[in-house]
Amino acid sequence: MKSKPVLELQDIKAIAAAAEAEAEKNGWAVSICIVDDGGHLLWFSRLDGAAPISSHIAPAKAHTAAVGRRESKAYEDMINGGRVSFLSAPALEGMLEGGVPIMKDGQCLGAVGVSGVKSAEDAQIARAGIAALGL
């Protein structure tokens, strides 16, 4: 049997604080979601001024990144590249850039999903949060 690291509350709070700081530094009103490796909610925050729809999109991006074990942008790129059959993939709703898996030693610990600004900026916020763990 293998052992693998898991996110603890202290880790989640560090990710959330760093992601929120990145968003606020840039004046970006976003929703931020952190999930475990099965895509289950661990943390959610909707910053002041974030669009209501972002509270649905951020968790979808995080879930997709966690269960897919890759950035949600990979699915967006596949679809944009003509592989439209991915639109029917079960349990994958957030196939837009902005979902980033949290990886350690080849294991997925969870993911961060962000929505509210340009997709590349959403991903920037997610990565800034994950960077707080020093992975």
N, C-alpha and C positions, 0 to 999 in steps of 0.2 A: 504494500500500500504506500502511496506517495503522500508526502506532506506538502502543503502549499500555504503561503501567507494569505491572510485575509485583512481587509480594511477594518480598522477599529475606529471608534468615535473620534478619538484624537486626530487620526488621519483625515477623516471626513471633514472635521472642522477646519483643519489646516488647508485642505483643498478648497473648501468653500470660501474661506477668508481671502486666499490668494486670488481666486477667480473673481470675487467681488471687487477686490482692490484693483485688478487689471481693468475691469469694466468701468469702475468709477474714475480711475486715472484718465481714461479716454472719453469720459462723458457718455458712455454707452448704457442705455436702459435695456436690460436683458433679463431673461429668466435662466437660472442655472439649476441643473439637476445632477445629482450623483446617485448612481445605482451600484448594486453588487454585481458579481459575475453572472448572475442569472437575470439581470435586468430589473431587479426589484428595488424600489425607491428607498434610498438612505437619507437623502437631503434634497430640499427644494427651496429656492428663494426666487421671488420675483421682485426685482429692483423697482424703485419708484419710477413711474413713467413707462414701464415695459408694456407692450401691447398684450391684451388678454390672450390672443392666439399663441403667444410665445410660451404660455404655461402648458400648452398641449404639445408644442413642437419640441421643446427642450427634453422632456422625458422620453419622447419617441426617438430622438437622436441618441440619447444615452442608452436606451434599451437596445437599439440596433447595433451600436458599437460594442456593447457588452456581449450580447449573444453571438454576434458575428466575429468577435475577436479581431476587429479591424476598424479603422476610421469609417464613419458613415459616408464620407466622401467617396470611398471606393465603390459603393453602390450607385451613388449619383453618377460617377464617371462611367460605370458599366452601362447604365441606362442611357446616358447621353451618347455613348459610343454605339448605340443601336441594339443593345441587349435588353429590349423593353420587356422581355418575359419576367425580369426581376420585379416588375411592378406587381406581380401576383405572388411573390414570395410570402409564405405565411409568417406572421409575427414580426415582420419588418415594415414599420410604418415611417420611420424617420430616416429616409434614404436621401438626406441632404447633408452637406458639409456642416460640421459643428458638433459631431459626436466623436469623442476620442477615448479609446480604451486605456485603462490603467494597467500597464504590463510590468511584471517583475520576474526576471529569470524565466522568460517564456510563458509565464502563467498570467492569465487575465484575472485581475482582482475586482474589476468593475469598470465603470466608464463615467465620463462627464459629458453632459449634453448642454449646449447653450443655444439660445435663440433670441433674436431681437434686433440684430444688426446684420451687416453683410456676412455671408457664410464664412468667409475666410477670417473675419473678425470674431465670429462666434468660436471658431476653432482656436484662434489665438487666446481667447479667454480660457477655454477648456485646458489648453496646454499649460497656461500660466498657473492654473490651479494644480494640475498634476505635478508641475515642477516643484511645488512646495514640499513634496515628499522626497525629493532628491533622487528619483529613480532614473 
